[in-house]
Amino acid sequence: MPRRVTPYAAVPLDPAEYVSFDIPTGKIVQLPVFVDRVTNKELVQCDICGRYCPLTSKRSTVTLRKHRGTKGCSKQVQRKRRHEEQDQVNAEANAALDALFKVTGSAEQPAPRGRPSSRSRICS
């Protein structure tokens, strides 16, 4: 059975404070520190899924590092990547359709075969 996610009433610290976090790619990112209004715990927000992870007493980001390795967070990464790929495919398909079926504003669309257009009727 999965663990229950702790709901936090998080607000950013005022004045803003940041914690350094080493992403596995080697990049160092500055993440803002939040505080829970109820428990006064200092929190940091996951950059992948948005979930809040508590900081240790010495502001270590070990809980965030552990969280980023969980199935739920990694599924978010896969889901994001899949959505980005699908958006790119959709954009390319729309561009191809626009190029093939370019509609100009002044050109009149031909009437379907088998039915006379309204302009070809003779009104008496």
N, C-alpha and C positions, 0 to 999 in steps of 0.2 A: 504494500500500500504506500503511495507516495506521501511524502511529508507535506504538512500544511504550510502554505506560504504565509509568512508573517506580514500582515498589513501594516504599513508604516504611514504615518501622517508627516511626511518629510517636507521640509522647507529649506531653501538654501541658507547657509550661514550669512550673517550680515555683520561685518564686511565679508565679502567672498574670500574663501580659502580654497586651495587646491592641493591635491595629492598626486605625486608622480606614480605612474603605473607603466610597467614594462610589458608591452604587447609581445606575444611570441614571435612576431616578425622582426623584432629588434628595435622597433620604434618606441619612444618614450612619450606618453600622453599625459597631459595634466587634466585630471578629473576634478570637478567641483565637489566640495564636501557639503552634505546636507545634514540636518539634525532632525530627529524625530521629536515632535511636539510633546508626545505623551511620556516617553522614556528618557528623553535627552540623549539618546545614543547618536553617535556620529555615524553617518552612512555615506556610501558612495554608490552611484547608479551605474549598472552594467551598460556598457556602450553598445551591446548587441541586442539585448532583449528589454532593457529598461527596468529590470528588477533592482531593488535596493539591497545592498549587502552591507552589513555592519563592519566598521573598522575596529581594529583591536585598540587596546589602551594606548599603544605607541604609534597609532595610525598606520599600521601595517595593512596592506591590501591582500593578505593571504586568503581571506574569505572570498573576495572577488576572483582571485586566481583559481580557487577551487570551483567556484560557481561556473566560470567560463568553460570548465571541462565537463560539465554535466550534460546529460542527454537533452534536457529541455532547452538549454541555451544553444547547443550545437544544432538542434533541429531548427531553431530560429535562424541560424546562419544559412543552413541549407534552404529554408523557405525564402529568405531574402534573395539568395542567389538565383533561385528558380524564378521568382517574380521578376527580377531584373532581366534575366534571359528572355522571359516571355514578353516583357515590355519591349525589349529590343527587337524581337521577332515581329511583334505586332507593328512597331514603327516601320520596319523595313517592308512589311507586307502592304501597309497603307501607302507608303511612298511608291511602291511598284504599281499599285492599283491607280494611284493618282497620275502616274506617268503614262500608263496604258490608256486610261479612260479620262483623259483631260477634258473637262467641260469648259467651254468658253461662254461668256455671258451673252454675246451677240448671236451666236449660232442657234438655230432652231433645231430641236430634236426631231428626227424623222418619225413619222407615224408608224405604228406597228402594221405589218402586212395583213391584208385581209379586211381591214377596216378603213374606211375613208377618213381623212382628217377633217376637222371641222371647217378648215379654210377651203377645202375642195368642194364642199357642198354649195349648191347654187340655191340661194334663197330668193323666192319670188314674192 
